[in-house]
Amino acid sequence: MRTVPELVWWLAAALVGYALGAINPAAIVARIFHVDLRSSGSGNPGATNVGRVLGPKWGVMVGTLDVLKGFIPAVVFGMLGGQTAGEIAGVAVVLGHITSSFLKGRGGKGVATTLGAILGVQPLLAIPVLVAFGIGVAIWHRVGLGAVLAAITLLVSGVVGWRMGWTDQADMEFAIVLSVIVLVRHQRNVREAWRAFRT
């Protein structure tokens, strides 16, 4: 398998990762129930909104599928094409999720898919991220604000882990890219988190 040139694996990881990421479980479930998520709840085609509109069990199911959607490509391409291929697949699937071509460029916020990609590439980074997310939701009672705190924690953990020798430079760069993507997708929540922090 490793006789295939690295560039081929990288391109395949980007294409397959984006294509898989563009498949939106939230939109599929909503269609089964004849619900338009764009005009329901927060209007976002993601697990949180599915839970709000269709009930917690469906939100958990969609969230789990989103995590697996990030995890599986990262693991598979990491095994077949090496660490960089796994990281490219992880980033690509998150980008596909938030800019789904099947939803005319719209998509979820990418939090669960990002978690899956992290678990697939460097599980060590997922521990502080999950703790930060739980703390954020407990304090502010908002999944979006918890996601912002988790993304910031991912960025910091990536840098600290590299400096302390727990992870390598590629892991750090992977963490930074994913955290930036999530924070950009959560711009409104970032502003709300900043206001909440100041008060």
PyMOL commands that set and color helices and strands:
alter all, ss='L'
color gray80, all
select helices_A, chain A and resi 6-22+25-32+37-39+47-54+56-81+83-98+101-103+111-121+123-140+143-164+169-185+187-198
alter helices_A, ss='H'
color red, helices_A
deselect
rebuild
show_as cartoon
